[in-house]
Amino acid sequence: MEMDPRRLLVLLAVARTGGVLAAADELRITPSAVSQQLSKLESETGQALLVRTPKGSVLTPAGLAMAEAGEEIERALNVARARMEGEAKVAGIVRVGGFTSFMRTVVIPRLPEWRSQYPQLKIEIVEDGFPPLMRLLRQRQLDAVVVEKDSTAADQDPLASGMVEEPLLDEPWKLVVPAGSLLSTENIDLSRLPLPWLGVEPSAANVAVLGRLRHSTGVRIETVHQYVDTLTALALVAAGEGVAIVPRLALTGVVQNQVDILDVPGLGTRHISLRRFDRRRPTSLPVDTVARLLRESAGAFDTRSGA
């Protein structure tokens, strides 16, 4: 069924005003034009949309469904119009802190598009670990910070007074092992892996996963080495030095030679969220805009696809 969506707005006007004459007055077109648009819409849908009575026009069930679709179109147009009008007003510098995989995958590829969309808005990123980023946020040297945690772990740092947190993304943890090191990748026993676990920087969310595995398996899990960047972890795994728990996002666009990346039940997920101070501040419009852009970019990321 193909139709001109503009005709839905004509039908919506009739539904709201109760008749063709009143709708024509609201739309500033002739009653004949309204009737023609409605007739064409009925022809396109193959349904009777209006019943004309002495007291006005009444929508049929099909007409009500089409009018609701018209409301959705009207709402989308209003949102787009408000956004376009607001774009020229969004100006300033917003400094966002975050960890490597999120910045590299979700933020940086979208910066050219955002710069074009909001020419008066400058987004600066600061990449660092959790403790220094939160310190900068509390000191108001950052406007927002992207944080990570294992979905079952308690908050590393409770929210300060006036601070808010909103979810951005949940993604699975992956087990990374040297290529061909496991005889079978089915029913993997995490307590009996042939290699040691690699250690990760203490403030990273991966640490909580290892702690959870220690508790759930009842086996003493010791770590060797210590890495910060996923590229280092992959290099160590490829060299046969150990196995690692890595989030799906960190593997995006990364060469994965000589390693196997496995889904293992029980590994859980990494929760990513945005922390900032209360959005009701008078100067929050640029920060609100950046927060929305981050939510949209994170929402477009497919955590189900292969790395």
C-alpha positions, 0 to 999 in steps of 0.5 A: 500500500503506497500513499502520500503521507501529506494526505494523512495530515489532511485527514488529521485536520478533519478528525480534529475539526470535525468536518471538511469546511473547518479543516479547509479553514485550518489548512488554508486550502479550499474545501474542494482540495480537502475532499480531493485529498481524502478521496485520493487517500481512500483510493490509496488505502482501499478503505472508507475513512470518513462517514459524513453525517448532518453534524459533520464527518466521523472517522471509520476505524480505518480512518482513526488508524490513519489519523493516528499515523498522521499524528506520528508524522506531525510529531516527528515533523515538530521534533525535527523542526525544533531540533533544526531551530535549536541547532543554531542556538547550541554553542559552546565547548563540552568536554567529555571524558571516557575510556578508550574503547568507547571513545574510539568506537562510539564517539570519534567516528561521529565527530565530523558529522556532529561538527557539521550539524552543530558548527558552534558546538565544540566537543573535546574528549579526554581519555583516561582511567576512571579515578582521574576522570571522576576527579576532573568531573567533580572539579567541573573540569569535565562536563560529562564522563562515560563510565563502565562497570560489570553489570553485577558489580556495585558502583566504584564511586557513588554519585556525588550530590547533584550528579545524575547517571543515564545508561548508554549501552550494555554489551557482552564480555568475551573470552579471548584465547590463543587460536586453537588452544582449546580442544573444544569451544563448547561447554568451556570450563573457566576453572580449567583453562590451559593458560593463566589469566591476564591482569588488567588495570585495577580500575577497569570493569574487567577486574570485577569479572575476574572477581566474580569468576573466582567466587563462582568457580571456587578456584583460585584465579591468579593473573600474570602481566597487567595491561591497560589497552585491549591491543596489549591484551590481544598481543599477549594472548596471541603470544600464548601468555594467557587468556583475557576477558574483553568487552565486545566494543573494544574488539570493534575494528581491531585486528584479531590475528592468532586469537579466538574470541568466544562467547561463554555463558556466565561471563555477563555484560558490561554496563556503560553509562554517562555521568554529569551534573544536574541537567537543569542548570541554565548552561546545560543546553550544550551538555544536553545536546552532547548527551543526546548525541552520545545516546544516539550513537551508542544506541546504533551500535549492534552488540550482537554482531561479530567483532 
